[in-house]
């Protein structure tokens, strides 16, 4: 990528609104074609007086990678991240000084994407922030560190957040992204089987199923009987049953039959 092409993409990241598709396409292009010029330009934006430029600078730095080699293109392997230690130091300083909520949110998200273990103590204090957008950014970022005890403890607290999206993502991080297991974690999932938010309920179910906790059997059956069963729940079924099954031709009734065969004593009499 030439410097001129990079400059055009940088300019495109500022067009339209922050969450619009076109600016994010430009961010993705810059991330995938990382080089010294793009890195230095992103760093200069991170020091800008304009909050949107700071946000975009962080967005670019956090997943900056060298262009893929022909072998990586052929095998669909990810290219190697570049400038990780330098980007972590820059993001750390940004977060310490940030006054704009959108820019701060981007910087917190960026810590997760960057994957530097030193991010966790920076993220945890923001889990109690008054803004649900900031707490959501923290939940998403900590989802990249789900084997860390501090991350698990903070995500467990965020799983009881008043905001639906914060609970949803925290439960996803704990239930699906993490391999952590404990009686306390399982009780957290059980409690959220009745969560008022559908997505949060489904993430709690997935967390129990992954750990082959039989308390997932009845809510999974209810989903199937209600007609809201989807491909997403097939993964829950396979995780819970723990058997190597060929499910290509299965319909809802086949899953119900298998649940009753496997968990007869835990399910109500069949209608």
C-alpha positions as CSV (number, residue, x, y, z in Angstrom):
1,X,0.0,0.0,0.0
2,X,1.4,3.4,-1.0
3,X,1.5,6.3,1.4
4,X,-1.1,8.1,-0.8
5,X,-3.5,5.2,-0.6
6,X,-3.0,5.1,3.2
7,X,-3.7,8.8,3.5
8,X,-7.0,8.4,1.5
9,X,-8.0,5.6,3.9
10,X,-7.2,7.6,6.9
11,X,-9.4,10.4,5.6
12,X,-12.2,7.9,4.9
13,X,-12.2,6.8,8.6
14,X,-13.5,10.3,9.5
15,X,-16.4,10.3,7.1
16,X,-20.0,9.7,8.2
17,X,-20.7,8.5,11.8
18,X,-18.4,6.5,14.0
19,X,-20.4,3.3,13.7
20,X,-21.1,3.5,9.9
21,X,-19.8,0.7,7.6
22,X,-17.7,2.8,5.2
23,X,-15.3,4.3,7.9
24,X,-14.9,0.8,9.4
25,X,-14.0,-0.6,6.0
26,X,-11.2,1.9,5.8
27,X,-10.0,1.0,9.3
28,X,-9.9,-2.6,8.3
29,X,-7.9,-1.9,5.2
30,X,-5.3,0.0,7.2
31,X,-5.2,-2.6,9.9
32,X,-4.5,-5.4,7.3
33,X,-1.7,-3.5,5.5
34,X,0.3,-2.3,8.5
35,X,3.7,-0.6,8.0
36,X,5.8,2.1,9.5
37,X,4.0,4.9,7.8
38,X,0.5,3.7,8.9
39,X,1.8,3.2,12.4
40,X,3.3,6.6,12.7
41,X,0.2,8.3,11.2
42,X,-2.1,6.4,13.7
43,X,0.2,7.5,16.6
44,X,-0.1,11.1,15.5
45,X,-3.9,10.8,15.5
46,X,-3.8,9.3,19.0
47,X,-2.2,12.6,20.1
48,X,-4.8,14.7,18.3
49,X,-7.0,17.3,20.0
50,X,-9.9,15.8,18.0
51,X,-11.7,13.0,19.9
52,X,-12.7,11.2,16.6
53,X,-9.1,11.1,15.4
54,X,-8.0,9.7,18.8
55,X,-10.6,7.0,18.6
56,X,-9.7,6.1,15.0
57,X,-6.0,6.1,15.9
58,X,-6.7,3.6,18.6
59,X,-8.9,1.5,16.4
60,X,-6.1,1.2,13.8
61,X,-3.3,0.5,16.2
62,X,-5.0,-2.3,18.1
63,X,-5.1,-4.7,15.2
64,X,-2.3,-3.5,13.0
65,X,-0.8,-6.4,11.1
66,X,1.8,-6.8,8.4
67,X,0.3,-7.6,4.9
68,X,-0.3,-11.3,4.5
69,X,2.3,-13.4,2.7
70,X,1.2,-15.5,-0.3
71,X,1.4,-18.6,2.0
72,X,-0.9,-16.9,4.6
73,X,-3.3,-15.9,1.9
74,X,-3.5,-19.5,0.6
75,X,-3.9,-21.1,4.1
76,X,-6.1,-18.2,5.4
77,X,-3.8,-17.8,8.3
78,X,-3.8,-14.5,10.2
79,X,-0.9,-12.2,9.6
80,X,1.4,-11.3,12.5
81,X,0.5,-8.3,14.6
82,X,3.1,-5.5,14.6
83,X,4.1,-2.7,17.0
84,X,2.3,-4.4,19.9
85,X,4.5,-3.1,22.8
86,X,4.6,0.4,21.3
87,X,0.8,0.4,20.8
88,X,0.2,-0.8,24.3
89,X,2.3,2.1,25.8
90,X,0.4,4.6,23.6
91,X,-3.0,3.3,24.6
92,X,-2.0,3.3,28.2
93,X,-1.1,7.0,28.1
94,X,-4.3,7.8,26.2
95,X,-6.6,6.1,28.7
96,X,-4.9,7.9,31.6
97,X,-5.6,11.3,30.0
98,X,-8.8,10.7,28.0
99,X,-11.8,13.0,28.6
100,X,-14.1,12.0,25.7
101,X,-16.4,9.0,26.2
102,X,-16.4,7.8,22.6
103,X,-12.6,7.9,22.4
104,X,-12.3,6.2,25.8
105,X,-14.6,3.5,24.7
106,X,-12.4,2.9,21.6
107,X,-9.3,2.8,23.6
108,X,-10.7,0.2,26.0
109,X,-11.9,-2.0,23.2
110,X,-8.5,-1.6,21.7
111,X,-6.8,-3.1,24.7
112,X,-8.8,-6.3,24.2
113,X,-7.9,-6.5,20.6
114,X,-4.2,-5.9,21.3
115,X,-4.2,-8.8,23.8
116,X,-1.4,-7.5,26.0
117,X,-1.8,-9.1,29.5
118,X,-0.9,-5.7,31.1
119,X,-4.3,-4.5,29.9
120,X,-6.3,-6.2,32.6
121,X,-5.4,-3.8,35.5
122,X,-6.2,-0.9,33.2
123,X,-9.6,-2.3,32.3
124,X,-10.9,-3.5,35.7
125,X,-11.5,0.0,37.3
126,X,-13.7,1.0,34.4
127,X,-16.1,-1.8,35.1
128,X,-17.8,0.5,37.6
129,X,-18.1,3.4,35.2
130,X,-21.4,5.3,35.1
131,X,-21.7,4.8,31.3
132,X,-23.1,1.5,30.1
133,X,-21.1,2.1,26.8
134,X,-17.8,2.1,28.8
135,X,-18.8,-0.9,30.9
136,X,-19.7,-2.7,27.6
137,X,-16.3,-1.9,26.2
138,X,-14.7,-3.3,29.3
139,X,-16.8,-6.5,29.1
140,X,-15.8,-7.0,25.4
141,X,-12.2,-6.3,26.1
142,X,-12.0,-8.6,29.1
143,X,-13.5,-11.3,26.9
144,X,-10.0,-11.6,25.4
145,X,-8.5,-12.6,28.8
146,X,-11.0,-15.2,30.0
147,X,-8.4,-17.4,31.7
148,X,-7.2,-14.7,34.0
149,X,-8.7,-14.7,37.5
150,X,-9.1,-10.9,37.7
151,X,-10.9,-10.8,34.3
152,X,-13.2,-13.7,35.3
153,X,-14.1,-12.0,38.6
154,X,-14.8,-8.7,36.9
155,X,-16.9,-10.3,34.2
156,X,-18.9,-12.2,36.8
157,X,-19.7,-8.8,38.4
158,X,-20.6,-7.4,35.0
159,X,-22.9,-10.3,34.3
160,X,-25.3,-8.8,36.8
161,X,-25.1,-5.3,35.2
162,X,-28.4,-3.4,34.7
163,X,-27.6,-3.0,31.0
164,X,-28.8,-5.9,28.8
165,X,-25.8,-5.7,26.4
166,X,-23.3,-5.7,29.2
167,X,-24.8,-8.8,30.8
168,X,-25.1,-10.5,27.4
169,X,-21.5,-10.0,26.5
170,X,-20.2,-10.8,30.0
171,X,-22.1,-14.1,30.0
172,X,-20.8,-14.9,26.5
173,X,-17.2,-14.3,27.6
174,X,-17.6,-16.4,30.7
175,X,-19.7,-19.1,29.2
176,X,-18.4,-19.6,25.7
177,X,-15.0,-17.9,25.4
178,X,-13.7,-19.1,28.7
179,X,-12.8,-22.6,29.9
180,X,-13.0,-21.5,33.5
181,X,-15.3,-23.6,35.7
182,X,-16.4,-23.4,39.3
183,X,-19.6,-23.9,41.4
184,X,-19.9,-20.1,41.6
185,X,-19.7,-19.7,37.9
186,X,-22.2,-22.4,37.2
187,X,-24.6,-20.8,39.7
188,X,-24.2,-17.5,37.9
189,X,-25.3,-19.2,34.7
190,X,-28.3,-20.9,36.4
191,X,-29.4,-17.6,37.8
192,X,-29.4,-16.0,34.3
193,X,-31.5,-18.8,32.8
194,X,-34.3,-16.4,33.7
195,X,-32.6,-13.2,32.6
196,X,-35.1,-10.7,31.1
197,X,-32.9,-10.4,28.0
198,X,-33.2,-13.3,25.5
199,X,-29.5,-13.2,24.4
200,X,-28.3,-13.2,28.0
201,X,-30.5,-16.2,28.7
202,X,-29.1,-18.0,25.7
203,X,-25.5,-17.3,26.8
204,X,-26.2,-18.6,30.2
205,X,-27.6,-21.8,28.7
206,X,-24.5,-22.1,26.5
207,X,-22.2,-21.7,29.5
208,X,-24.0,-24.5,31.3
209,X,-24.1,-26.8,28.3
210,X,-20.3,-26.3,27.6
211,X,-19.6,-27.5,31.1
212,X,-22.0,-30.4,30.7
213,X,-24.1,-29.3,33.6
214,X,-27.4,-31.2,33.4
215,X,-29.4,-28.1,34.5
216,X,-29.1,-27.0,30.8
217,X,-31.3,-29.9,29.7
218,X,-34.7,-28.5,30.6
219,X,-34.2,-25.0,29.2
220,X,-32.8,-26.4,26.1
221,X,-35.8,-28.6,25.7
222,X,-38.1,-25.6,26.3
223,X,-36.4,-23.8,23.5
224,X,-36.9,-26.7,21.1
225,X,-40.5,-27.0,22.0
226,X,-41.2,-23.3,21.6
227,X,-40.1,-23.3,18.0
228,X,-37.3,-20.8,18.7
229,X,-34.6,-23.5,18.4
230,X,-31.9,-22.5,15.9
231,X,-28.5,-23.6,14.7
232,X,-26.9,-21.8,17.6
233,X,-28.5,-24.2,20.0
234,X,-27.1,-27.2,18.1
235,X,-23.7,-26.4,19.6
236,X,-25.3,-26.3,23.1
237,X,-26.9,-29.7,22.4
238,X,-23.6,-31.3,21.3
239,X,-21.7,-29.8,24.2
240,X,-24.2,-31.0,26.7
241,X,-24.7,-34.5,25.4
242,X,-20.9,-34.9,24.8
243,X,-21.3,-37.4,22.0
244,X,-20.1,-37.5,18.4
245,X,-23.3,-37.4,16.5
246,X,-24.1,-36.9,12.8
247,X,-26.7,-34.1,13.0
248,X,-27.0,-33.2,9.3
249,X,-30.5,-34.6,8.8
250,X,-31.8,-33.9,12.3
251,X,-35.0,-31.8,12.9
252,X,-36.4,-30.4,16.1
253,X,-38.1,-33.7,17.0
254,X,-34.9,-35.6,16.7
255,X,-33.2,-33.3,19.2
256,X,-36.1,-33.6,21.5
257,X,-36.0,-37.4,21.2
258,X,-32.3,-37.4,22.0
259,X,-32.7,-35.2,25.0
260,X,-35.4,-37.5,26.5
261,X,-33.3,-40.5,25.8
262,X,-30.3,-39.0,27.5
263,X,-32.0,-37.0,30.4
264,X,-35.2,-38.9,31.0
265,X,-35.1,-38.4,34.8
266,X,-34.5,-34.7,34.5
267,X,-37.3,-33.8,32.1
268,X,-41.1,-33.6,32.6
269,X,-43.3,-36.4,31.2
270,X,-43.5,-36.2,27.4
271,X,-46.8,-34.8,26.1
